[in-house]
Amino acid sequence: MKRIVFLLPLLACAGCISTAATIVKAPFQVAGKAVDWTTTSQEEADRNYGRKMRKAEAREGKERREYDKRCRRNPKKCTGYDGYVARD
């Protein structure tokens, strides 16, 4: 009986300990989220670079097709392609 009386306050206090742990961890979790929002992961950077390069290559392809079309219409005015070139 004495053991039960001794264990009851410990069981009642288990919720308090859990709440205290949550309160202590909260500032660190918030700081971690802020860092995640402000930094770019390598995967995200690679994805953004790939998107940028695909757009640049599409632009170059479009301009080269227009250049080729103009050259077929008037070959005398054709010189080397001096339009947009997709690069890093």
GISULTA-V363658 format. One record per run of one state. SS is the DSSP state (H for helix, E for strand, C for the rest). FROM is the first residue (numbers start at 1). TO is the last residue. Records with the same first field share a line. If there is no record, write none. Layout:
BEGIN
SS->FROM-TO ; FROM-TO
END
This chain:
BEGIN
C->1-1 ; 39-41 ; 74-74 ; 78-88
H->2-38 ; 42-73 ; 75-77
END
